[in-house]
Amino acid sequence: MQHIKDMSNYRIEQAEQCLKSAKMLIDAEDYKGAANRSYYAIFHAMRSSLLFKTLILVSTRRSSATSARNISSRTFSVSNYPIS
């Protein structure tokens, strides 16, 4: 899971760098270049958020699997559930 966190942080750093470049390009009146860098800032930020979502799903599945193991380890007696 640490690998996913590291990759997510790396992609956020890429997004921040692209946004910084976009601001510089706007100051230089290079609007096409700024639009390009803005697009990639959003692209990297979304990729980071998808990794973060994956991290949440992985941790949720692990806790669900643990719960399922705890339930399956219990023994149920048929005599506890009479048939009416």
Order of alpha helices (4+ residues) and beta strands (2+ residues): alpha-alpha
